[in-house]
Amino acid sequence: MIGGGTGIAPIQAILHGLEMSGPPPRSVIVYYGARRWEGLHALDNLRSMSYRNRWLDVVPVVEEPPPATGPR
């Protein structure tokens, strides 16, 4: 699945349905995109879902590099 902005909400709903339904799918990969790291507003929720479900992988994709941590 590929989503970003408001398009991530339907993907989250689909994933929630898969999480609550019968047997798990073989695998699902979600590519979640934004211009900047701060634009990935649903990333914490998606990561939480991926920690609970071995079949789910979430790949954040941004145009700009993530903010630097520590001295350069």
Protein Blocks (a to p, Z undefined) as FASTA:
>chain_A
ZZehjllmmmmmmmmmmmmmmcddfbdcdddddfblklmmmlmmmmmmmmmpmkbccddd
dfbdcddedjZZ
